[in-house]
């Protein structure tokens, strides 16, 4: 055997899995076609949102609370600042399902928060133009993550603890057998006892039985110049997620001192294969996000000064895949988080290590079982 465990893909989730396995003394090898911290898949784009009161439902809150603890542990171990908790605004119609989910999350888990009406928003956060019937939920435990630095920090921490890393060439396939798993690369074949499949947009390639439920999608992030940049610094402009009618957008305070990241929740289209990503963005594709910025964020100029393309894998029901690869007892799948996985990455790293060492975890992942799509 070359190692106890192989981690296939050392990106958002794989880097954290490798770190957690190394922390538990497991002999692990990570395989990454680029290098940790790259911007070719789901972890690029300078920033990601962290939040605890969850639009997608309260079932995620225990995972988010554990993730928050682990982000701090990774910061301590790496010596890097990765998570800034400057608060977060969830803006939408008071009667919408997403706002009900947020309020239920806060009530069930006693999350520190405030509910703001339009008048209070105008006084505290005039950067936002509120629409009739809208409220804002302020999540005190929300903020900004630095994804590229976080992935690199976790990978380096894993190596410091003894994990190995193979970079620069692709895994061409995995082959489970009765006593282990063969990991085929362009250079050689490795044999391990178990594998953790964290391939992000390439998830369907390594889990063909789930390929019809998993789609890689193109994501585009845009940064807009601020008329008064001081109004958009982290201490004055919390992260936000907004659902105003058909407009579903998110935003992050300025990190570069001049522009503000605002982008849609929606993807910019499906990809037949994750290797097919075209990072070019035709100007016409930006009309809807530019229009939303002009309507809802009047302090920003509605023409972006920076545009970047990335991708992620989405399941047909919008929830990730976490658990045993169907029909296999020594390959664990964590992927297709459908655009909202990075904030949870540290917790899923722990989940991966728990599954490898114990075959189960105390964190709630039942709703993410890949088997829900089988049979």
C-alpha positions as CSV (number, residue, x, y, z in Angstrom):
1,X,0.0,0.0,0.0
2,X,1.2,3.5,-0.8
3,X,-0.9,5.1,2.0
4,X,-4.0,4.5,4.1
5,X,-6.1,7.1,2.3
6,X,-6.0,9.0,-1.0
7,X,-7.8,12.4,-1.3
8,X,-8.7,13.0,-4.9
9,X,-8.8,16.8,-5.4
10,X,-7.1,19.1,-2.9
11,X,-9.4,22.1,-3.4
12,X,-12.2,23.5,-1.2
13,X,-13.1,20.3,0.6
14,X,-10.2,18.1,-0.2
15,X,-7.6,20.4,1.4
16,X,-9.7,20.4,4.6
17,X,-10.1,16.6,4.5
18,X,-6.3,16.1,4.0
19,X,-5.7,18.5,7.0
20,X,-8.2,16.6,9.2
21,X,-6.8,13.2,8.3
22,X,-3.3,14.4,9.0
23,X,-4.4,15.8,12.4
24,X,-5.7,12.3,13.3
25,X,-2.5,10.7,12.3
26,X,-3.8,9.0,9.2
27,X,-1.2,8.3,6.4
28,X,-2.8,10.2,3.5
29,X,-1.8,11.3,0.0
30,X,-3.6,14.2,-1.7
31,X,-3.9,14.3,-5.5
32,X,-4.3,17.7,-7.2
33,X,-4.1,18.3,-11.0
34,X,-3.0,22.0,-10.4
35,X,-1.8,23.1,-7.0
36,X,-3.6,24.0,-3.8
37,X,-5.0,27.5,-3.9
38,X,-5.6,27.5,-7.7
39,X,-8.5,29.4,-9.2
40,X,-9.5,26.9,-11.9
41,X,-12.5,25.4,-10.1
42,X,-14.7,26.3,-7.2
43,X,-12.4,28.1,-4.8
44,X,-11.3,31.1,-6.8
45,X,-12.6,34.6,-6.7
46,X,-10.9,36.3,-3.7
47,X,-13.8,35.9,-1.2
48,X,-16.7,33.7,-0.1
49,X,-19.5,34.3,2.3
50,X,-19.8,32.7,5.8
51,X,-23.2,32.7,7.5
52,X,-25.0,30.7,10.2
53,X,-28.7,31.6,9.8
54,X,-29.2,29.6,6.6
55,X,-31.5,30.5,3.7
56,X,-31.4,26.9,2.6
57,X,-32.9,25.6,5.9
58,X,-32.0,25.1,9.6
59,X,-30.7,21.6,9.1
60,X,-27.3,23.0,8.1
61,X,-26.8,25.1,11.2
62,X,-25.0,22.5,13.3
63,X,-22.5,22.0,10.5
64,X,-22.0,25.7,10.2
65,X,-21.4,26.2,13.9
66,X,-18.8,23.4,13.8
67,X,-17.3,24.9,10.6
68,X,-16.9,28.2,12.4
69,X,-14.9,26.6,15.2
70,X,-12.7,24.8,12.7
71,X,-12.0,27.9,10.7
72,X,-10.6,29.5,13.9
73,X,-8.5,26.3,14.5
74,X,-7.1,26.5,11.0
75,X,-6.3,30.2,11.5
76,X,-4.4,29.4,14.7
77,X,-2.5,26.5,13.2
78,X,-1.6,28.3,10.0
79,X,-1.0,31.8,11.4
80,X,-3.3,33.3,8.7
81,X,-6.4,35.4,9.0
82,X,-9.0,33.6,6.9
83,X,-12.4,34.5,8.3
84,X,-13.6,38.0,9.1
85,X,-16.9,38.1,10.9
86,X,-18.3,41.5,10.0
87,X,-21.9,40.4,10.0
88,X,-24.3,39.6,7.2
89,X,-27.6,40.9,5.9
90,X,-30.2,38.5,4.4
91,X,-32.7,40.8,2.5
92,X,-36.0,39.7,1.1
93,X,-39.8,39.8,1.4
94,X,-40.9,39.2,4.9
95,X,-43.2,36.3,3.8
96,X,-40.7,34.5,1.5
97,X,-39.6,30.9,2.2
98,X,-35.9,31.9,2.4
99,X,-36.6,34.6,5.1
100,X,-38.7,32.1,7.0
101,X,-35.8,29.6,6.9
102,X,-33.5,32.3,8.3
103,X,-35.8,33.2,11.1
104,X,-36.4,29.5,12.0
105,X,-32.6,28.9,12.0
106,X,-32.1,31.8,14.4
107,X,-34.9,30.7,16.7
108,X,-34.0,27.0,16.8
109,X,-30.4,27.5,17.5
110,X,-30.5,30.9,19.4
111,X,-28.3,32.6,16.9
112,X,-27.4,36.2,17.6
113,X,-29.3,38.4,15.2
114,X,-31.5,41.5,14.5
115,X,-34.4,42.0,12.2
116,X,-34.4,45.4,10.5
117,X,-37.3,47.2,8.7
118,X,-36.8,49.6,5.8
119,X,-36.5,52.6,8.0
120,X,-33.8,51.0,10.1
121,X,-32.0,49.8,7.0
122,X,-32.0,53.4,5.6
123,X,-30.4,54.6,8.8
124,X,-27.8,51.9,9.3
125,X,-27.1,50.6,5.8
126,X,-28.1,53.2,3.2
127,X,-26.0,51.4,0.6
128,X,-29.1,49.2,0.0
129,X,-32.3,50.4,-1.7
130,X,-35.1,48.4,-0.1
131,X,-38.3,47.5,-2.0
132,X,-41.8,47.5,-0.5
133,X,-42.5,44.6,1.9
134,X,-38.8,43.7,2.4
135,X,-37.0,43.2,5.7
136,X,-33.4,42.5,6.5
137,X,-32.1,39.9,8.9
138,X,-28.7,40.7,10.4
139,X,-26.6,37.6,11.2
140,X,-24.0,38.6,13.7
141,X,-22.0,35.4,12.9
142,X,-21.6,36.1,9.2
143,X,-18.7,37.4,7.3
144,X,-16.0,36.9,4.7
145,X,-13.7,33.9,4.0
146,X,-10.6,34.1,1.8
147,X,-10.8,30.9,-0.2
148,X,-7.5,30.6,-2.1
149,X,-5.5,31.4,1.1
150,X,-7.7,29.0,3.1
151,X,-7.1,26.0,0.7
152,X,-3.4,26.7,0.7
153,X,-3.3,27.0,4.5
154,X,-5.0,23.7,5.0
155,X,-2.8,21.9,2.4
156,X,0.3,23.3,4.1
157,X,-0.9,22.4,7.5
158,X,-1.6,18.8,6.3
159,X,1.9,18.5,4.9
160,X,3.4,19.8,8.1
161,X,1.6,17.0,9.9
162,X,2.9,14.4,7.5
163,X,0.5,14.2,4.6
164,X,1.9,13.9,1.1
165,X,0.8,15.8,-2.0
166,X,1.0,14.8,-5.6
167,X,0.4,17.8,-7.9
168,X,0.7,18.7,-11.6
169,X,-1.0,15.7,-13.3
170,X,-4.5,14.4,-13.3
171,X,-6.1,11.3,-11.7
172,X,-7.4,9.4,-14.7
173,X,-9.6,7.0,-12.7
174,X,-10.1,5.2,-9.4
175,X,-10.6,1.5,-9.1
176,X,-12.0,0.1,-5.9
177,X,-11.3,-3.6,-5.2
178,X,-11.8,-5.9,-2.3
179,X,-8.8,-4.8,-0.3
180,X,-8.3,-1.2,-1.4
181,X,-8.5,1.3,-4.1
182,X,-6.2,1.9,-7.1
183,X,-5.7,5.5,-8.0
184,X,-4.6,5.8,-11.6
185,X,-2.6,8.9,-12.7
186,X,-0.9,9.7,-15.9
187,X,2.5,8.8,-14.3
188,X,1.8,5.8,-12.2
189,X,-0.9,3.8,-10.2
190,X,-1.1,4.2,-6.4
191,X,-2.8,1.7,-4.1
192,X,-4.5,2.8,-0.9
193,X,-6.9,1.3,1.6
194,X,-9.6,4.0,1.2
195,X,-10.2,7.0,-1.0
196,X,-11.9,10.3,-0.4
197,X,-13.4,11.7,-3.6
198,X,-13.4,15.5,-3.5
199,X,-13.3,16.4,-7.2
200,X,-15.6,19.4,-7.2
201,X,-16.8,20.1,-10.8
202,X,-15.3,16.8,-11.9
203,X,-17.5,14.8,-9.4
204,X,-19.6,13.2,-12.1
205,X,-16.6,11.9,-13.9
206,X,-15.5,9.8,-10.9
207,X,-19.1,8.9,-9.8
208,X,-20.7,7.8,-13.1
209,X,-23.7,6.3,-11.3
210,X,-24.6,9.8,-10.2
211,X,-23.5,11.7,-13.3
212,X,-27.1,12.3,-14.4
213,X,-27.8,14.1,-11.1
214,X,-24.6,16.3,-11.2
215,X,-23.9,19.1,-13.5
216,X,-20.9,21.4,-13.7
217,X,-21.9,25.0,-14.1
218,X,-20.1,28.2,-15.0
219,X,-20.0,30.9,-12.3
220,X,-19.1,34.5,-13.0
221,X,-18.1,37.0,-10.3
222,X,-18.1,40.7,-10.9
223,X,-16.7,43.7,-9.0
224,X,-18.2,47.2,-9.2
225,X,-16.5,50.5,-8.4
226,X,-17.9,52.4,-5.4
227,X,-18.6,56.1,-5.5
228,X,-17.6,56.3,-1.8
229,X,-15.4,53.4,-1.1
230,X,-15.3,54.0,2.6
231,X,-19.0,53.2,2.8
232,X,-18.2,49.7,1.5
233,X,-15.4,48.7,3.8
234,X,-16.0,45.6,6.1
235,X,-16.7,47.7,9.2
236,X,-19.6,49.5,7.4
237,X,-20.9,47.1,4.8
238,X,-21.7,43.5,5.9
239,X,-21.9,40.7,3.4
240,X,-25.3,40.3,2.0
241,X,-27.6,37.9,0.2
242,X,-30.7,39.3,-1.4
243,X,-33.8,37.8,-3.0
244,X,-35.9,40.7,-4.4
245,X,-38.5,39.2,-6.7
246,X,-36.6,37.6,-9.6
247,X,-33.3,39.1,-8.5
248,X,-31.1,36.8,-6.4
249,X,-27.7,38.3,-5.7
250,X,-25.0,38.4,-3.1
251,X,-22.3,40.9,-2.2
252,X,-19.1,41.2,-0.2
253,X,-17.4,44.4,1.1
254,X,-14.4,45.9,-0.7
255,X,-11.2,43.9,-0.1
256,X,-9.1,45.7,-2.7
257,X,-9.9,49.2,-1.5
258,X,-11.8,50.2,-4.6
259,X,-14.4,47.7,-5.8
260,X,-17.3,45.7,-4.4
261,X,-18.0,42.2,-5.4
262,X,-21.7,41.6,-6.4
263,X,-22.8,38.5,-8.3
264,X,-25.9,36.4,-9.0
265,X,-26.8,33.3,-7.1
266,X,-27.5,31.7,-10.5
267,X,-25.0,30.1,-12.7
268,X,-24.1,31.3,-16.2
269,X,-25.0,28.0,-17.8
270,X,-24.3,24.3,-17.8
271,X,-21.0,22.7,-18.9
272,X,-21.0,19.4,-20.8
273,X,-17.7,18.7,-19.0
274,X,-15.7,20.5,-16.4
275,X,-12.8,20.7,-18.8
276,X,-14.9,22.8,-21.2
277,X,-15.0,26.0,-19.1
278,X,-14.7,29.1,-21.2
279,X,-13.6,31.9,-18.9
280,X,-14.6,34.6,-21.4
281,X,-17.8,36.5,-20.6
282,X,-19.7,38.2,-23.4
283,X,-20.9,41.7,-22.3
284,X,-24.5,40.7,-23.0
285,X,-24.3,38.1,-20.2
286,X,-23.8,40.8,-17.6
287,X,-27.0,42.8,-18.4
288,X,-29.1,41.3,-15.6
289,X,-26.5,41.7,-12.8
290,X,-25.6,45.2,-14.0
291,X,-29.3,46.1,-13.9
292,X,-29.7,44.7,-10.4
293,X,-26.7,46.7,-9.1
294,X,-28.2,49.9,-10.7
295,X,-31.6,49.3,-9.1
296,X,-30.6,48.0,-5.6
297,X,-27.1,49.4,-4.9
298,X,-27.1,53.0,-6.0
299,X,-23.7,53.8,-4.6
300,X,-22.0,51.5,-7.1
301,X,-21.4,52.2,-10.7
302,X,-23.2,49.5,-12.6
303,X,-20.4,48.5,-14.9
304,X,-17.9,46.0,-13.5
305,X,-14.2,46.8,-13.4
306,X,-13.3,43.1,-12.9
307,X,-14.9,39.9,-14.1
308,X,-13.8,36.4,-13.4
309,X,-15.1,33.0,-14.3
310,X,-15.1,29.8,-12.2
311,X,-17.3,26.7,-11.9
312,X,-18.9,24.3,-9.4
313,X,-20.9,21.1,-9.5
314,X,-24.6,21.3,-8.8
315,X,-27.0,18.4,-7.9
316,X,-30.5,18.2,-9.2
317,X,-31.9,19.1,-5.8
318,X,-29.3,21.7,-4.9
319,X,-27.8,19.9,-1.9
320,X,-24.3,18.3,-1.8
321,X,-23.2,14.7,-1.8
322,X,-21.6,13.4,1.4
323,X,-21.3,9.8,2.2
324,X,-20.3,6.4,0.7
325,X,-20.0,6.2,-3.0
326,X,-23.1,4.0,-3.9
327,X,-22.2,0.4,-4.0
328,X,-18.7,0.9,-2.6
329,X,-17.6,0.6,1.0
330,X,-14.1,2.1,0.8
331,X,-14.7,5.3,-1.3
332,X,-16.2,8.3,0.4
333,X,-17.8,11.1,-1.8
334,X,-17.9,14.8,-0.8
335,X,-18.9,17.0,-3.7
336,X,-21.4,18.8,-5.8
337,X,-22.2,21.4,-3.1
338,X,-24.2,23.4,-5.5
339,X,-22.6,26.8,-4.9
340,X,-22.8,26.9,-1.1
341,X,-20.1,24.5,0.1
342,X,-17.1,26.6,0.9
343,X,-18.3,28.0,4.2
344,X,-18.8,24.4,5.3
345,X,-15.5,23.1,4.0
346,X,-13.8,22.8,7.4
347,X,-16.7,20.8,8.8
348,X,-16.8,18.5,5.8
349,X,-13.1,18.0,6.2
350,X,-13.9,16.6,9.7
351,X,-16.7,14.6,8.2
352,X,-14.4,13.0,5.7
353,X,-11.9,12.1,8.4
354,X,-14.7,10.7,10.6
355,X,-16.0,8.5,7.8
356,X,-12.5,7.2,7.0
357,X,-11.6,6.3,10.6
358,X,-15.0,5.3,12.0
359,X,-17.4,4.8,9.1
360,X,-19.7,7.4,10.6
361,X,-19.8,10.9,12.0
362,X,-21.7,12.8,14.7
363,X,-22.3,15.7,12.4
364,X,-25.7,15.8,10.6
365,X,-25.2,14.6,7.0
366,X,-28.1,12.3,6.5
367,X,-29.9,14.7,4.1
368,X,-26.7,14.7,1.9
369,X,-26.4,10.9,1.4
370,X,-25.5,10.2,-2.2
371,X,-27.8,7.1,-2.0
372,X,-30.9,9.3,-2.2
373,X,-30.4,9.4,-6.0
374,X,-30.0,5.7,-6.4
375,X,-33.0,3.4,-7.1
